[in-house]
Amino acid sequence: MNCQKSQTEHKFNGPPAVTILSPAEGEVLSGPDVTVKFKLKNFVAYEGGPHLHLILDDNPYISYEKSVEPYSFTNVHP
């Protein structure tokens, strides 16, 4: 891995995992914006390094380089 920071700077116990905290599975959302809150385990995302690919429906993925902040999809069609 050729990154500015090293994942080895962090102590991990197991494979990386992501848990979606909200919205809940099956939750019906209103409004054009959808905020996704998540929790990472054994993984740290940062600018210029490891990151997440966020995908909503059939849209192209969004490269997300943060570990703890929620992400808001905007102008989501029903």
C-alpha positions in Angstrom: 0.0 0.0 0.0 1.5 3.3 -1.0 -0.1 6.0 1.2 0.9 9.1 3.1 -0.1 7.4 6.3 0.1 3.8 7.2 -2.7 1.6 8.4 -0.1 -0.1 10.6 -0.1 3.1 12.8 -3.4 1.7 14.2 -3.9 -1.5 16.1 -6.6 -3.6 14.4 -8.1 -6.9 15.7 -9.7 -8.5 12.7 -10.9 -7.6 9.2 -12.4 -4.2 8.4 -16.1 -3.8 8.8 -18.7 -1.0 8.4 -22.1 -0.9 10.3 -24.8 1.5 9.0 -26.3 3.1 12.1 -29.0 5.1 10.3 -31.2 5.0 8.4 -32.5 1.7 9.7 -33.2 -1.1 7.3 -36.7 -0.7 5.9 -37.0 2.9 7.1 -39.1 5.2 4.9 -37.4 8.6 4.4 -39.0 11.8 3.2 -37.2 14.8 1.7 -34.6 15.1 -1.0 -31.6 14.6 1.4 -30.6 11.3 3.0 -28.0 11.3 5.8 -26.2 8.0 6.4 -24.5 7.5 9.8 -22.0 4.6 10.1 -19.4 3.1 12.3 -16.1 1.6 11.1 -14.3 -1.2 12.8 -10.6 -2.0 12.1 -10.4 0.6 9.4 -9.4 4.3 9.2 -10.3 6.4 6.2 -8.4 9.6 5.4 -7.7 12.0 2.6 -5.2 10.6 0.1 -5.4 7.1 1.7 -7.8 4.4 2.4 -11.4 5.4 1.8 -15.0 4.2 1.4 -17.1 3.9 -1.7 -20.6 5.1 -0.9 -23.3 3.9 -3.3 -27.0 4.8 -3.4 -29.3 2.8 -5.7 -27.8 2.7 -9.3 -25.8 5.9 -9.0 -22.0 6.0 -9.4 -20.0 5.6 -6.2 -18.8 8.5 -4.1 -15.2 8.3 -2.7 -15.5 9.2 1.0 -12.3 9.9 2.9 -13.6 10.3 6.5 -14.0 7.8 9.2 -16.7 9.2 11.6 -18.7 11.9 10.0 -22.1 11.1 8.5 -22.6 11.5 4.7 -25.6 13.3 3.2 -26.8 12.3 -0.3 -28.6 15.3 -1.8 -31.4 15.5 -4.3 -32.4 11.9 -3.8 -35.3 10.9 -6.0 -38.2 8.9 -4.5 
